[in-house]
Amino acid sequence: MKTKKLISRLGLLSVVFVLMSCAKGQTQMKQDTTKGMFKEDLTSFRPKYDADSAPKPSSKDSKNTPPANGGNSSTPSNAAQTADARVDSVAARNRGIKNAQGYRILVYSGNSSEESRKVRERIYKILPDADIYAQYKQPTFRVKVGDCFNRIEANNLYVKLKEEFPEAKIVPDQINIIVKE
């Protein structure tokens, strides 16, 4: 009898636990999202402007000022003169730039000066107008071709050279800026 009571109590207790575990849990309270937001009144630090203190254009001034769109005035406005001066100064500064970061095709890299000379001659036969640069950094001779501003431009030159020089590769390098006038 005792075992029956014990089994029935354990069975009842397990059923209660199962039912409690299936019950809906306690819902979380929705947190206030504005609680952590930074709130500070900065109006005391902002500049204040009075509508009365702003200068008003007089009728005499409006007759002497040139129209904003240039109109039929023969003299350029002061803003246009300063803009032209700035553009001219930037153009003059840019004329002094001779080198930029770009790409070249490295066709030969090795220890033989004779081989580098032969490679240059073969390149002249393939691309007679190409810019060819021979470098010697002890003990390596390098032959590079082209002055390309971006990798796409360098890839076009690379495709032309790849058939004759399968070991060629595109390398970043300081390129010469050629000014066409």
C-alpha positions as CSV (number, residue, x, y, z in Angstrom):
1,M,0.0,0.0,0.0
2,K,2.7,2.4,0.9
3,T,4.4,1.8,-2.4
4,K,1.2,2.5,-4.3
5,K,0.7,5.8,-2.4
6,L,4.3,6.7,-3.1
7,I,4.0,5.9,-6.8
8,S,0.7,7.8,-7.1
9,R,2.2,10.8,-5.3
10,L,5.4,10.7,-7.5
11,G,3.2,10.4,-10.6
12,L,1.0,13.3,-9.5
13,L,4.0,15.4,-8.7
14,S,5.6,14.6,-12.1
15,V,2.3,15.6,-13.9
16,V,2.3,18.9,-11.9
17,F,5.9,19.6,-13.0
18,V,5.1,18.8,-16.6
19,L,2.0,21.1,-16.6
20,M,4.0,23.9,-14.9
21,S,6.7,23.6,-17.5
22,C,4.2,23.9,-20.3
23,A,2.6,26.9,-18.8
24,K,3.2,30.4,-20.2
25,G,6.2,32.1,-18.7
26,Q,6.2,35.4,-17.0
27,T,6.2,38.3,-19.6
28,Q,9.0,40.8,-19.6
29,M,8.2,44.4,-18.9
30,K,8.9,46.6,-21.9
31,Q,11.9,48.8,-21.2
32,D,11.7,52.5,-21.7
33,T,14.0,53.2,-24.7
34,T,14.1,56.9,-24.0
35,K,15.6,56.3,-20.6
36,G,19.2,56.0,-21.9
37,M,18.9,58.8,-24.4
38,F,21.0,61.9,-23.8
39,K,19.0,65.0,-23.1
40,E,20.5,68.3,-22.6
41,D,19.2,71.8,-23.4
42,L,21.9,73.7,-25.4
43,T,19.8,76.7,-26.3
44,S,21.6,78.9,-23.8
45,F,24.8,78.3,-25.8
46,R,23.4,79.0,-29.3
47,P,23.9,82.4,-30.8
48,K,20.9,84.6,-30.8
49,Y,20.0,86.9,-33.7
50,D,17.6,89.8,-33.6
51,A,15.6,90.4,-36.8
52,D,15.9,94.2,-36.1
53,S,19.7,94.3,-35.8
54,A,20.3,92.6,-39.2
55,P,21.4,95.2,-41.8
56,K,18.7,96.0,-44.3
57,P,19.6,97.0,-47.9
58,S,18.6,100.5,-48.7
59,S,17.1,101.5,-52.0
60,K,20.4,103.3,-53.0
61,D,22.5,100.2,-52.4
62,S,20.2,98.0,-54.5
63,K,20.6,100.3,-57.5
64,N,24.4,100.2,-57.4
65,T,24.9,96.4,-56.9
66,P,25.1,94.3,-60.0
67,P,22.4,91.7,-60.6
68,A,23.1,88.2,-59.1
69,N,22.9,86.4,-62.5
70,G,25.5,88.7,-64.1
71,G,22.9,90.5,-66.2
72,N,24.3,92.8,-68.9
73,S,27.0,94.1,-66.6
74,S,30.4,94.3,-68.3
75,T,32.5,93.9,-65.1
76,P,32.7,90.4,-63.5
77,S,31.6,90.1,-59.9
78,N,34.1,90.0,-57.0
79,A,33.2,86.3,-56.3
80,A,33.9,85.3,-59.9
81,Q,37.3,87.1,-59.7
82,T,38.3,85.2,-56.6
83,A,37.1,81.9,-58.0
84,D,39.1,82.5,-61.2
85,A,42.2,83.4,-59.2
86,R,41.8,80.2,-57.1
87,V,41.3,78.0,-60.2
88,D,44.4,79.6,-61.8
89,S,46.5,79.0,-58.7
90,V,45.4,75.3,-58.6
91,A,46.2,74.9,-62.3
92,A,49.6,76.4,-61.8
93,R,50.3,74.1,-58.9
94,N,49.2,71.1,-60.8
95,R,51.4,72.0,-63.7
96,G,54.4,71.4,-61.4
97,I,53.3,67.9,-60.6
98,K,55.4,65.5,-62.7
99,N,54.8,62.1,-61.0
100,A,51.8,60.2,-59.5
101,Q,51.0,56.8,-58.1
102,G,49.9,54.5,-60.9
103,Y,50.7,51.2,-62.6
104,R,53.2,49.7,-65.0
105,I,53.7,46.3,-66.5
106,L,56.9,44.5,-65.3
107,V,58.1,42.6,-68.3
108,Y,61.5,41.5,-67.1
109,S,63.3,41.1,-63.8
110,G,66.6,39.4,-63.7
111,N,70.4,39.6,-63.4
112,S,71.3,39.8,-67.1
113,S,71.8,43.2,-68.7
114,E,72.0,41.6,-72.1
115,E,68.6,39.9,-71.6
116,S,67.0,43.2,-70.4
117,R,68.3,44.9,-73.6
118,K,66.8,42.1,-75.8
119,V,63.5,42.4,-74.0
120,R,63.4,46.2,-74.6
121,E,64.0,45.6,-78.3
122,R,61.2,43.0,-78.5
123,I,58.8,45.4,-76.7
124,Y,59.7,48.2,-79.2
125,K,58.7,45.8,-82.1
126,I,55.4,45.0,-80.4
127,L,54.5,48.5,-79.1
128,P,56.6,51.2,-80.9
129,D,54.9,54.1,-79.1
130,A,55.1,52.5,-75.6
131,D,57.1,54.2,-72.8
132,I,59.7,51.7,-71.7
133,Y,61.6,52.1,-68.5
134,A,64.8,50.1,-67.7
135,Q,65.9,50.1,-64.1
136,Y,69.0,48.7,-62.4
137,K,68.9,48.1,-58.7
138,Q,71.9,46.1,-57.8
139,P,71.9,43.2,-58.7
140,T,68.5,43.2,-60.6
141,F,67.7,44.6,-64.0
142,R,64.0,45.5,-64.5
143,V,62.1,46.4,-67.6
144,K,58.8,48.1,-67.1
145,V,56.3,49.4,-69.7
146,G,53.6,52.1,-69.6
147,D,52.3,55.0,-67.5
148,C,48.8,53.9,-66.4
149,F,46.7,55.8,-64.0
150,N,44.4,52.9,-63.1
151,R,44.5,49.1,-63.2
152,I,42.0,48.8,-66.0
153,E,44.2,50.9,-68.3
154,A,47.2,48.8,-67.3
155,N,45.3,45.6,-68.0
156,N,44.7,46.7,-71.6
157,L,48.5,47.1,-72.1
158,Y,49.1,43.8,-70.2
159,V,46.9,41.8,-72.6
160,K,49.0,43.1,-75.5
161,L,52.2,42.0,-73.9
162,K,51.0,38.8,-72.3
163,E,51.3,36.7,-75.5
164,E,55.0,37.6,-76.0
165,F,55.9,37.8,-72.3
166,P,54.0,35.3,-70.3
167,E,55.9,36.2,-67.1
168,A,54.7,39.9,-67.3
169,K,52.7,41.3,-64.4
170,I,51.0,44.5,-63.4
171,V,52.8,46.4,-60.6
172,P,52.1,49.6,-58.7
173,D,54.8,52.3,-59.4
174,Q,55.5,56.0,-59.6
175,I,54.4,57.0,-63.1
176,N,55.3,60.1,-65.2
177,I,52.5,62.5,-65.9
178,I,52.5,63.4,-69.6
179,V,50.9,66.8,-70.2
180,K,49.2,67.0,-73.6
181,E,48.7,70.6,-74.8
